[in-house]
Amino acid sequence: MKKLIKDLSKIILTGILVGIIIGIYQLLVLKISNSGIYVYEMRTTISIIFIVIFTFSFCLLSNYCINKIPDISGSGIPQTENYLHKNQDLTWYKVLPGIFFNSLFSFFTGLSLGSEGPSVSLGANTGIMVNSLYKEKDDLDNVRIAAGSGFGCAFLSPLSGVIYTFEKTHPKLSLIFLLKTIVVVVIAYFTSSLINHHKLINFEISRALNFKLYYILFFIYLLNLITSIAFKKLFMSLKDFFKKHSSNFLVKYRFFIIVFITILIGIFATNYIGSGSQILESINEYKLLKTIILLILFKLIFTIISGNSKATGGLLIPIFTIGALNGLFIHSIFNVNSVHLNLIIFISTLSMFSFTTHSPLSALALGISHTSFKYIFIPLLLILIMGTYTIKRIKDKDIYSLLIERL
């Protein structure tokens, strides 16, 4: 009986703490990102001086933290997966606050980084913290569940939290583990939703795709597959280049250079900085094909550079944004009726995420969670099946596996 009570209390505490931490974190991300945009949009001499001084002051602090705690560089997901495979240890009392606060600086500055990866890492480190409180350091299942809960809370989708846990944290399948996962994810979701109500992705869809237009799915699949492979190739090539020339002055201090470039973009083109949430919110406003192509190229390059800056932040929202722009491109090329625009964009968004991270079930769960089942299930499922089959055939690796290889 004592063990049962102990296990129940641990499950409940994990859910509550993950929900509180991710809820506060996502709320702060929204506020701080909006504050950064507000300062950039002022475009006065005082605001520019302020943002330069403030940003470079925090640059020094952020760079110091990253050098002292290397595990807070990037999204934290590769480090979390490495921990779950017992290939490295994580000091939760350093990593958790390090990722929490250091990533907020990235969002204020406007780097092309998202909050969903850090949410997974924050969840995992919360699980490690609870394990240490209960003196059960080897309970990796609790860390797996907490990581999945972090994903679910970031997207305010308990279903995707459960699916992500099973798809990406590699647990041993069992009924007990499933029940624990559901309980923790649901508790975390309700706790988080009391604090934060903002959804990272939000598309209003009120109509199913006409069967006559299903041929478009092939082009969405093809474009996102090519884009995801190109993105990973370019991303890892730049990472390898920086590693090879790590002693070079410009490479060594690239963080400051990339932040300076971001400040310039923020001053002259505020709508295009950040994770991509601004682009997603106003994506229907981009009509010219030339503009869409330039935006896709810009977002690809900006994300690859930001992701290799050593700054703290995730890649998923930028990847979502690239996928959404690809969907807009396909819609424009084939001149499809505008009533299908949001559905095409959303399907493209989720397929780009799936192809890049090899998470088809999580992508499907996000699709079902954010719109009607009858509108999205069949077209999205078809694309995910085609993509998953192709990825297996060409032996393509997901972005996090590639990053783990370079840790």
N, C-alpha and C positions, 0 to 999 in steps of 0.2 A: 504493500500500500504506500509506504514511504517513497519508493522508487517511482510509482505512478504519479504521486503528487509532485515530486521533484521534476519529472519529465514534463508534466502539464504546465507547471509554473515556468519552466524554461522555454517551452513553446510559446506561451502567452507573452512572456517578457521579450522574447526575440521579435515577435510580431509588433508589439507596442513600440519598442525602441526603433526598429527599422522604419515604422510608419512615422514616428515623430521626427527622426533625423532626415529622412527623405522629404517629408512634407515641408519642414523648415527650409531645407536646402533648395528645393524647387521653387519655393516662394521667394527666397532671396535671389535666386538666379534670375527670375522674372524682374524683380525690382531693380537689381543692379544692372542688368542688361538694358532695361529701359532708361535708367539714369545715365548710362554711358551714351546712349543714342541721343538723349536730351541735350547733354553737354556738347556733343558733336554738332547737333543741328543748330545750336546757338550761333556758331561761326563768328563769334566776336573775338577781338584780340585777347581779352581777359580769359575767355573760355578756352581758347587755344593754348595760352600760356599755362593755364591751370591743368589742362589735360596732359600737356607735355611733362610738366614738373611732377604731377601726381603719378602719372603712368611710369615714368622712369625711376621714381623713388620706389614704387612697388616692384618695378622690374628687378632692382637690386635685391630687394627682400625675397622676391619669388625665386630668383636665380640662386640665392643663398640656400633657401629651403630645399630646392630640387637637388643641389649638390650635396646637401647634408642627408636628405632622404630621397634617394634615387627612385624608390618605388612609387613616388607620387607624380612622376613624369608620365604624360599621356593620360589615357582613360583609366588605367588601373585594372582593366579586364585581363590583359595578358598575365599580370602579376597574380591576379586572383586564380586564374586557371593553373598557373604554375604551382601555386600554393595547394590547390586541390589535388594536383598530381604529385604532391610531396617533393617538389623539386626546389622549393625555396620556402623560407619562413616570412611571415609578415608581422611586424610589430604594430599592432592595432592602435596603440595610444600615440604613435607617431604618424602612421599612415592615414588614419581616419580624420583627424583635424587638419593634416597636411593637404589632403585631397579636397576637403570641404572648403577651406579658406583660399587655398592657392588657385583653385579653379574659378572662384568668384572673380579674381583679378583678371583671368583670361576673358571672362564674359564682359566685364566692364570695358576692357581694352577694345574688344570687337574681333578677336581672333576667330577664325572659322572652326570653332570647336563646340561640342554640345555637352549637355549635362546628364545624358542617359548612361554613358559609360561610367562616369564617376558615381552615379547612383547605384550601379551594380557593385562597384568596388566598396562604396560606403556600406551597402547592405552586407556584403561579405565580411568586412571588418567589424561590423556590429555583431555578426554571428561569432566571430573570433573573440570579441570582448565578452559576450555572454558565456562562451565556453570557459574563458578564464575565470569568470565570477563563480561558475559552478565546478571549477577545477576539472574540466573535461576537455583538455586541449585537443585530443585526437578525434573529437566528434565532428568529422568533416561534413556529415549530413546536415548538421545545423548551419554550417557555413554555406553549403549549396543552396539550402532553402532560403536563407537570408539574402543571398545574391539574387536569386530569382525574384524574391519579394521586392528587392530594390528596383529591378527592371519593371515589375508590375506597378509599383508606386510611381515611378517616373512617368509612365504612360497612363496612369490611372486606369489600369486594366488588369484586374485580378486573374482573368483567364490567361492572358499572355504571361503573367508572372509564374503561374503554374507550369505552363508549357515550356517557357524558357528554362525553368529549373531542370526539367527532364531532358530538354534538347541540348543544352549547352554546358551543364555542370556535370554530366556523366555519372549519375547515381546508379546504384544497383536497384532494379525495379522491384518494388514490394508494395503491398497494400498499406502497410504501416507508414512507409515513407510518403506515399501519396496522401494519406490522411493528414500527416504532419504538415506536408507542404500546403495543402488546402487551408488548414487552420491558420498557419502563420501568414500566408499570403492574404487571406481575407481580413485578418486582424490588422495587418500592416496597411492594407488598402483603406479600410474604414478610418483608421487613425490618421493616415496621411491626407485623406480627402476632407477631413475636418479642418485641416490647416491650409491645404493648397487645392484650388479648384481649376487651375489652368491646365489644359491639355496640350501636350507637345505637338500633336497632330490633330487637325480638325477640318474635315471636309464634309460639307452638306451634300448628301446624295439622296435623290428622291426618285430615281428612275433606273431600271435595269438596262444593260447594254443590249441593243437590238441584235438578234442572232445573225443578221446579215452583216454586221460589223465585226464579227468574231475574227475575221482575217487580220484585224488590227493587232490582236493579241500576239501574233507571231512577230510583228515588227517591234512591239514593246519588249518582248522577250529577247529578240536579237540585239536591239540597241542597248538594253541594260546589261546584257551578258558581255558585249564588247566593251562597254564603258567600265563595268566592274573589273574586268581583267586588266584593262589599260590603267585604271586607277591604282590597283594593287601593284602592278609592275612599276609604275612611275613612283609610287609612294615608297616602295622598298628600295628602288634604285637610288633615290635621293638619300634615304637613311643610310644605305651602304656607302654612298659617296661621303657623307658627313663623318661616318665612322672611320673611313680610310684616311681622311684628311683632318682628323680631330685636332691635330696640333696647329693647324693653320689659324691665324688670328681671327679672320672673318668667320670661319666655321665655329671656332671655340666660343665666340661671342655673337653667334647668329640670333640668339633669343632677342637681344636688344635691337638688332637690325630689323628683324621680322616685325617686332612691335612698332618700330618707327614707321615701317611701310604701312602697317595697319592703321596707325594714326593718320597718315596722309590719306589713305582710302576713306577713313571715317570722316575726315574734314570735307573732302570733295565729293564723296559718293556714299553718304551715310546709310542709305537703304541696302547696301550690299555687304556691309560688315556683319560680323556675328555668325552664329551657327547656321543661319538661313531661315530662321523663323519669320523674319520680315518679308523675305521673298515668298515664303509659303502663304503668308496671310494676304498678299496682294498679287498672287500668281496669275489671277484672271485678267490683270491689267496689262500683261505683256502680250501684245498682238503681233508685232513685227517678227518675222522669222529670223532676220539678221540679229535682232536684239536677243532672242531666245538662244541662238547658237553662241553668241558672245557671252551670255550669262552662264551657260553650261561650261564653257572653257574657263571662264573666270573662276567659277566655283570649284572646279576640279583643281586648278592650279593653286588657288588660295587655301583650299583644304589640305592639299599635299604639303604646302609650305608650312602652314600652321601646325599640322600634325607632326612635323619634324623639327619644330622649334624648341622642343623639350618642355613646353608649357603643359600645364595640367588641363585636361579636357578630353571629351570623347569625340567619336567620328560619326555616330549614327545619324544625328540630325542633319549634318552636312551631306551625308550619303542620301538621306531621305530627300533633301532639297535637290540634289543632282538627279535623282530618280523622278521627282515631280517635274523638273524642267524637261527631262527626256519625254515624259508623257505629254507635256505641252507641245513639244516639238512634233511628236507623232500626230497629235490632234490637228496641228496647223498644216502639216504636210498633206494629210488626207482630207482636210477641210470637213471634219465631222461636225454634225449638228451640236451646237453649244450645250444642249441638255445633257450630253454625255461627257462633257469636259471634266467635271470633278471626278467622275468614276474612272475615267482613263488616267487622270493624273494620280489618283490614289492607288490604283492597281500598279502603275509604274513605280510609284514611291516604294511600295512594299516589295515589289520584285527586285528592285535595285538593292534594297536592304538584305533580302534573302540571298541573292547571288554573291554579294560581297562578304557576308558573314556566315553563309551556309546555315541559315535559320529559317527554312521554309515553314515549319510548323508555328514558330513564333510570329512570322509574318502573317500567316493565315489567322492566328488568334487575334492579332492586332486589327486585321481587317474586319473580322466578325465583331470585335468589341466596339469599333468606332462607327459602324454603319449597319444597315439591315443585312441580315444573312442572305436574303434572296437576291439582293442586288450584286453582291460581290463574290459570293462563295465559288460559283462555277468558273467565271472568267479568271479569277485569281488562282484558283486551284490548277487550272490548265497551264497557266504560265509557270507556276512553281514546279509542276511535274516536269515540264519541258526543260526548265532551267536546272533542276536537280539532276535529271538524267544526263544532261550535257556536261555538267560540272564533274559528275562521276566518271564520265567517259574520257574527258580530257585531263582528269586528275588535277584539277585546279584546287588550290588551297585557299582557305578563308583568311581574311586579313589578320585575325588574331593568332592563328597558327603561325603565320609568317612573322608576326611580331615576337611571339614566344621564342622562335628560333634565334632571334637577335638579342634576346635579353642577356 
